[in-house]
């Protein structure tokens, strides 16, 4: 009988057993010394994702007993913020609050990314879900998708649509709509929600696929109307708005989400600690109400469930990019 391999196996098991108390103590002590947690957002201040992050940060502060600071790092279709978190220490003190774009869409639009969406991150939990909504400025003579398509066909090259940058959900949905219906529309990319709202409300931008929260902000001004929800079914928060699928918009039916990520190789005990905190605060009536005011539903998940959600979104948007013939740049 060979004793060498057995001794090594027993030694490894003993080391793992002895490490358990230390891991438990580390999780119980996290965060330590009043050290602040950074919650990085790849969008400019003022938009729905930023507003969610700030309310979530306050609830996490209460739950974890330490300051949680929201830091906005807009630019490069959210790649700057995402890369910053990917490079951060895997100690639980730098987190990313992000929509699906950098993980599911940008890999199909950029030839080179400064991060790997799967290898460089620890998914912690989903935080919110909400559909995109197609909205139009009141000057556009269309109350529904059929009328909008008819107007665009009658005015080739004159109808424009805004997005949050190349490869974003709002951009790809606009491309899909143009391709599906054979429309000639002008794409106008933006970096932040504030500039989009100003130009959409002012009429410089005519239509946009906006997150539900952003769509509600636009509509409340009285200058913008909702055309339809880009989701498989009507939103519980917008029950009176028909889906684009109901109106014949094939392919315009993918829900959006926002979630919390940490750098790769985050210790399992800290992963569990942060996930537990997120699950708890995302279930509170106060947070749910705050998210719903912006058109989103607060949700949570296990890290494994969230990882599967990210992979599914990556694959679905990959098929869309392939269909559209998106060229990586």
LINCORNOR-V777738 format. One record per residue. N is the residue number from 1. PHI is phi in degrees with one decimal (none if undefined). PSI is psi in degrees with one decimal (NA if undefined). OMEGA is omega in degrees with one decimal (999 if undefined). Layout:
# LINCORNOR-V777738
N|PHI|PSI|OMEGA ; N|PHI|PSI|OMEGA
This chain:
# LINCORNOR-V777738
1|none|132.9|-179.6 ; 2|-85.2|120.3|-176.8 ; 3|-91.7|-21.7|-177.8 ; 4|-58.0|-55.9|-180.0 ; 5|-60.0|-38.2|-179.2 ; 6|-65.6|-41.1|179.0 ; 7|-61.4|-41.8|-179.6 ; 8|-64.8|-39.1|179.1 ; 9|-64.0|-45.9|179.4 ; 10|-64.0|-38.2|179.3 ; 11|-64.1|-39.9|179.3 ; 12|-66.1|-41.5|178.6 ; 13|-64.1|-40.8|179.8 ; 14|-64.8|-41.5|179.8 ; 15|-63.3|-40.9|178.8 ; 16|-65.2|-40.4|179.8 ; 17|-63.8|-43.6|-179.0 ; 18|-68.6|-24.2|-179.0 ; 19|-78.2|-19.1|-176.1 ; 20|-58.4|-47.4|178.8 ; 21|-60.4|-37.9|179.8 ; 22|-65.9|-40.7|178.5 ; 23|-64.1|-43.1|179.6 ; 24|-62.2|-41.8|179.4 ; 25|-65.0|-39.7|-179.5 ; 26|-63.9|-43.3|179.4 ; 27|-64.8|-40.3|-179.6 ; 28|-65.9|-32.3|-177.5 ; 29|-86.1|-15.5|-177.9 ; 30|-75.4|134.5|-8.1 ; 31|-81.0|153.4|-174.6 ; 32|-113.4|156.5|171.8 ; 33|60.8|21.7|179.7 ; 34|68.7|14.7|-179.3 ; 35|-66.7|131.7|-177.3 ; 36|-76.3|148.9|174.1 ; 37|-99.8|132.2|176.6 ; 38|-94.0|128.3|175.2 ; 39|-113.3|102.4|-172.6 ; 40|-87.9|135.4|179.1 ; 41|-123.8|129.7|-176.5 ; 42|-86.8|20.7|-180.0 ; 43|-128.9|160.1|-179.7 ; 44|-69.3|157.4|178.6 ; 45|-62.2|151.5|172.6 ; 46|106.0|-22.1|-179.5 ; 47|-82.5|172.9|-178.3 ; 48|-58.7|-41.1|-179.8 ; 49|-64.7|-42.2|177.4 ; 50|-63.2|-42.6|180.0 ; 51|-63.8|-41.5|175.8 ; 52|-59.7|-47.2|-177.0 ; 53|-58.7|-40.7|-177.7 ; 54|-68.7|-39.4|177.8 ; 55|-70.5|-40.4|177.6 ; 56|-62.1|-40.7|179.8 ; 57|-60.0|-41.0|179.9 ; 58|-65.9|-39.9|178.9 ; 59|-69.2|-37.5|176.8 ; 60|-66.8|-34.7|176.4 ; 61|-58.0|-44.0|179.7 ; 62|-67.0|-39.1|-176.1 ; 63|-75.5|-40.3|-175.3 ; 64|-94.3|-14.8|177.9 ; 65|74.2|27.5|177.0 ; 66|-147.2|160.3|-179.7 ; 67|-67.7|136.5|174.4 ; 68|-120.8|114.9|-173.5 ; 69|-104.0|126.3|174.8 ; 70|-84.9|126.5|178.1 ; 71|-120.7|120.7|179.6 ; 72|-89.0|127.8|178.1 ; 73|-131.2|69.0|-177.9 ; 74|-72.5|157.6|175.1 ; 75|129.8|149.6|175.8 ; 76|55.2|44.6|178.3 ; 77|54.5|39.1|178.4 ; 78|74.6|4.9|179.6 ; 79|-68.8|-32.0|-178.8 ; 80|-63.1|-50.3|-179.1 ; 81|-64.9|-41.8|-178.0 ; 82|-63.5|-42.7|178.8 ; 83|-65.9|-36.7|179.5 ; 84|-60.7|-43.2|179.3 ; 85|-70.7|-36.5|178.3 ; 86|-59.6|-33.3|-178.2 ; 87|-86.1|-10.5|-175.0 ; 88|-72.4|162.4|177.2 ; 89|-65.5|141.0|-179.7 ; 90|-86.2|66.4|-177.1 ; 91|-121.7|2.4|178.4 ; 92|90.2|-2.1|-176.5 ; 93|-98.2|-1.7|173.8 ; 94|-131.0|117.9|-178.0 ; 95|-125.8|161.0|179.3 ; 96|-120.4|129.8|173.5 ; 97|-107.9|108.6|-166.7 ; 98|-140.5|141.9|166.0 ; 99|-68.8|179.2|-175.7 ; 100|-73.2|-16.6|-170.3 ; 101|-50.0|-53.4|-176.6 ; 102|-64.1|-23.4|-174.6 ; 103|-98.7|-30.4|-173.7 ; 104|-111.8|-26.5|-174.4 ; 105|-109.8|-47.9|-177.1 ; 106|-57.8|-35.4|178.1 ; 107|-60.2|-20.9|-179.5 ; 108|-98.4|-2.1|-177.2 ; 109|-116.6|-22.8|-177.2 ; 110|-112.6|131.8|179.7 ; 111|-66.1|-33.8|179.7 ; 112|-134.2|128.5|174.7 ; 113|-113.8|145.4|178.8 ; 114|-81.3|21.6|178.6 ; 115|-162.5|160.5|172.6 ; 116|-105.0|121.0|-174.0 ; 117|-63.7|-17.2|-178.7 ; 118|-110.0|-36.4|-175.6 ; 119|-84.7|-22.5|-171.2 ; 120|-99.8|7.0|-174.6 ; 121|-139.3|154.5|169.9 ; 122|-110.9|106.2|176.4 ; 123|-66.0|130.6|-178.1 ; 124|-101.3|-50.8|179.9 ; 125|-171.1|148.3|163.6 ; 126|-63.4|155.5|178.0 ; 127|-127.5|-36.8|179.6 ; 128|-155.1|156.1|174.7 ; 129|-132.4|146.9|179.3 ; 130|-172.7|142.7|-177.8 ; 131|-81.0|164.0|165.8 ; 132|-82.1|149.6|179.3 ; 133|-126.6|130.4|176.2 ; 134|-80.9|120.4|179.9 ; 135|-120.4|156.1|-179.9 ; 136|-137.4|144.4|174.6 ; 137|-65.9|149.5|-175.0 ; 138|-62.1|-18.9|178.9 ; 139|-74.5|-17.0|178.4 ; 140|-78.7|121.6|-175.8 ; 141|-78.1|68.4|-178.7 ; 142|-150.9|131.5|177.5 ; 143|-105.2|-13.3|-177.6 ; 144|-150.0|178.5|-175.7 ; 145|-64.7|-40.8|-179.2 ; 146|-59.9|-45.3|-179.3 ; 147|-68.6|-35.2|179.0 ; 148|-65.9|-43.8|178.9 ; 149|-63.3|-42.0|179.6 ; 150|-62.1|-41.7|179.3 ; 151|-65.2|-43.4|-179.6 ; 152|-63.8|-39.4|179.1 ; 153|-66.9|-34.2|-179.1 ; 154|-78.8|-13.1|-177.8 ; 155|-133.4|64.2|-176.8 ; 156|-60.7|133.7|177.6 ; 157|79.5|0.1|-177.4 ; 158|-104.2|-23.8|-179.5 ; 159|-89.2|129.1|178.6 ; 160|-113.9|159.3|176.2 ; 161|-136.6|141.6|-178.2 ; 162|-95.1|158.9|174.2 ; 163|-150.8|170.9|176.1 ; 164|-94.2|29.9|175.5 ; 165|116.5|161.7|-179.3 ; 166|-59.2|129.9|178.3 ; 167|87.6|-5.4|179.6 ; 168|-75.0|166.8|178.6 ; 169|-56.6|-46.0|-178.0 ; 170|-62.8|-33.5|178.2 ; 171|-72.1|-49.4|-176.2 ; 172|-67.3|-36.2|176.2 ; 173|-66.0|-38.6|176.5 ; 174|-63.2|-41.8|176.7 ; 175|-62.9|-42.7|-179.0 ; 176|-61.8|-45.2|179.6 ; 177|-61.1|-44.4|-180.0 ; 178|-62.7|-42.3|-178.5 ; 179|-69.8|-45.6|-175.9 ; 180|-61.9|-40.3|-176.3 ; 181|-100.2|-0.2|-180.0 ; 182|67.2|44.9|-175.6 ; 183|-101.3|148.4|173.7 ; 184|-105.3|99.6|-178.6 ; 185|-123.6|153.3|-178.3 ; 186|-98.6|128.6|-179.9 ; 187|-91.0|130.1|176.3 ; 188|-122.5|106.1|-179.0 ; 189|-84.2|147.0|177.7 ; 190|-129.7|164.1|178.4 ; 191|-99.4|-27.9|-174.3 ; 192|-143.1|161.1|-176.8 ; 193|-67.1|-33.7|-176.8 ; 194|-60.5|-46.5|-179.8 ; 195|-67.5|-38.0|179.0 ; 196|-62.8|-47.7|-178.0 ; 197|-59.8|-43.6|-179.5 ; 198|-60.0|-45.2|-176.7 ; 199|-77.3|-32.2|178.0 ; 200|-71.2|-45.3|178.1 ; 201|-64.4|-35.7|-179.7 ; 202|-79.2|-11.4|176.8 ; 203|94.5|-2.9|176.6 ; 204|-66.9|-36.1|173.2 ; 205|-100.8|137.0|-174.9 ; 206|-99.2|-41.9|178.2 ; 207|-139.5|162.6|178.3 ; 208|-164.4|144.4|166.4 ; 209|-89.3|105.8|-176.0 ; 210|-113.8|150.4|172.5 ; 211|-59.4|152.1|-174.2 ; 212|-53.1|-42.3|-180.0 ; 213|-62.4|-43.9|177.9 ; 214|-65.3|-39.5|179.1 ; 215|-60.5|-41.9|178.7 ; 216|-62.6|-41.0|177.7 ; 217|-60.5|-43.3|-179.8 ; 218|-64.3|-46.8|-175.3 ; 219|-64.6|-35.5|-178.9 ; 220|-63.4|-18.8|178.4 ; 221|-74.6|-17.2|-177.9 ; 222|84.6|-1.0|-177.1 ; 223|-102.6|-5.2|-174.1 ; 224|-133.3|144.4|177.0 ; 225|-121.9|154.7|176.5 ; 226|-87.7|133.4|177.4 ; 227|-96.0|-41.8|-179.8 ; 228|179.5|160.9|-179.6 ; 229|-94.4|128.1|179.9 ; 230|-89.3|72.3|-177.3 ; 231|-150.9|162.1|-179.1 ; 232|-63.0|-29.9|179.7 ; 233|-142.9|166.4|-178.8 ; 234|-62.6|146.0|179.2 ; 235|-74.9|137.0|176.2 ; 236|-60.6|-28.3|-178.6 ; 237|-87.8|-13.8|178.6 ; 238|-132.6|58.6|-171.8 ; 239|-63.6|-22.8|-178.2 ; 240|-87.3|-2.4|-178.7 ; 241|-101.1|117.9|-178.8 ; 242|-69.3|154.6|175.6 ; 243|-75.5|160.1|175.7 ; 244|-70.3|-28.5|176.6 ; 245|-63.4|-41.5|176.1 ; 246|-57.2|-29.6|-176.6 ; 247|-97.2|11.2|176.5 ; 248|95.6|8.3|-177.4 ; 249|-85.1|74.3|-179.3 ; 250|-57.9|133.2|176.9 ; 251|89.9|-12.7|-177.9 ; 252|-93.8|64.6|-169.6 ; 253|-150.5|51.5|179.9 ; 254|-121.6|121.9|177.8 ; 255|-69.0|147.9|173.9 ; 256|-98.5|161.9|177.2 ; 257|-147.9|164.2|173.8 ; 258|-131.8|141.6|-178.5 ; 259|-145.5|176.2|-177.9 ; 260|-113.2|129.4|-179.8 ; 261|-123.7|153.0|170.3 ; 262|-122.5|166.5|175.0 ; 263|-61.1|160.0|178.3 ; 264|-61.6|158.1|176.0 ; 265|65.1|26.9|172.7 ; 266|-65.2|130.6|-179.1 ; 267|-53.3|138.8|-176.7 ; 268|-55.2|-35.9|-178.2 ; 269|-68.8|-37.9|177.9 ; 270|-73.1|-35.3|174.0 ; 271|-57.3|-47.2|-179.9 ; 272|-64.4|-39.2|-179.9 ; 273|-64.0|-46.5|-179.8 ; 274|-68.1|-40.5|178.2 ; 275|-61.6|-43.7|179.5 ; 276|-61.2|-41.3|179.0 ; 277|-64.9|-42.4|179.6 ; 278|-64.6|-46.1|179.9 ; 279|-58.6|-40.5|-178.0 ; 280|-67.1|-49.5|-175.7 ; 281|-73.2|-30.4|179.3 ; 282|-71.1|-14.3|178.8 ; 283|-94.5|-4.4|-176.8 ; 284|-74.0|142.2|178.9 ; 285|-57.8|-36.0|-178.9 ; 286|-62.4|-46.1|-179.0 ; 287|-69.3|-43.0|179.2 ; 288|-57.5|-43.5|-179.9 ; 289|-63.7|-43.1|-179.0 ; 290|-63.5|-43.6|179.2 ; 291|-65.5|-40.2|-178.1 ; 292|-65.8|-30.9|176.6 ; 293|-60.8|-29.4|178.8 ; 294|-93.6|5.3|176.9 ; 295|90.0|17.0|-179.4 ; 296|-121.9|155.0|173.2 ; 297|-105.2|127.5|176.8 ; 298|-73.9|132.6|179.2 ; 299|-139.3|172.3|174.1 ; 300|-148.8|172.9|-178.1 ; 301|-161.7|170.8|169.3 ; 302|-79.6|161.5|175.7 ; 303|-57.2|-39.2|-179.4 ; 304|-66.5|-41.5|177.9 ; 305|-63.4|-40.7|179.8 ; 306|-66.6|-40.4|177.7 ; 307|-59.2|-40.1|178.5 ; 308|-67.2|-37.1|177.3 ; 309|-63.2|-42.4|178.6 ; 310|-62.4|-45.4|-179.8 ; 311|-62.3|-42.8|179.7 ; 312|-62.8|-43.9|179.2 ; 313|-63.6|-40.4|178.3 ; 314|-58.6|-45.0|-177.6 ; 315|-70.3|-40.5|-179.3 ; 316|-66.4|-44.0|179.7 ; 317|-71.2|-26.4|174.9 ; 318|-63.2|-39.9|178.3 ; 319|-66.6|-38.4|178.1 ; 320|-64.8|-45.6|179.7 ; 321|-60.7|-39.0|178.8 ; 322|-65.5|-43.0|179.2 ; 323|-62.6|-39.2|-179.1 ; 324|-78.3|-11.7|-176.7 ; 325|68.6|35.6|-178.9 ; 326|-63.5|127.4|178.7 ; 327|-94.4|127.1|177.8 ; 328|-71.3|134.4|-179.3 ; 329|-127.0|NA|999
